[in-house]
């Protein structure tokens, strides 16, 4: 009886899966996803490797410091990094005094209140402060950027499909508009053509337009490619500063599970050893 019910349930589910599959396939054949002009011009992110990739990935502090330099000298004019505090920079190898100096000399000051008059004012930043926002509010940000608000970059490598390779591709992917680009996809006034951006045109002009925009303190040649890669690596760190710890915890958990499995197997052997021996004895007697 139980067997018949089991068979019926099995049959029901396999039948159901078959029907879903056939319906899905029919739908796809008769009604394929629309092939718009955008699909033809839109490009997938370029292949690019970062030291933090993969389960053994680690950050390269030298690269993160270069990336921070690019953020500070180029991107910070428009993009906030509101989830990162100056003192977090100690994680990427700056010492306490360096962090203090970076905070104190940051071009945009931290908003505060004048203690004498109570009026809104600003003061130099301290290590405990988050990076100050370049614009007072979204309206000011949009007004200064052709009606587009530069997004906060703290989590951008997590927030965008394609992650860091997408950011790298976007920064290095500005092109002249192709001849055969349909009218509807032409960049409007103040927009810039970039095939890695989902709708092909964005309000950010190429921020890394020429090499040597920063002079790296470690002497690395600041090519456009190098700056784009370094700032993308820095944004991987800002979005997940504990990535290396996560990888290490993962390996520790795997090691623990492996040992637990071996122990479980050994105790299984020990517990059943008597039963097996008895069975054998009985077999020999009978
Ligand atoms: C002059 C101001 C300005 C500077 C400098 C600038 N950006 Fe932008 N950025 C913008 C604006 C405006 C947008 C919004 C564009 C849009 O949505 O059309 C944007 C959008 C972006 C996006 C989001 C793209 C998406 O998928 O939505 C990323 C990532 C980005 N910028 C990274 C950077 C990096 C990295 C730097 C430094 C190398 C930088 N930007 C420098 C103004 C700027």
Boltz pocket constraint, residues with backbone or C-beta under 6 A from the ligand:
constraints:
  - pocket:
      binder: B
      contacts: [[A, 70], [A, 71], [A, 74], [A, 75], [A, 76], [A, 77], [A, 78], [A, 79], [A, 145], [A, 148], [A, 149], [A, 150], [A, 151], [A, 156], [A, 160], [A, 167], [A, 170], [A, 171], [A, 197], [A, 201], [A, 202], [A, 203], [A, 204], [A, 205], [A, 207], [A, 208], [A, 231]]
      max_distance: 6.0
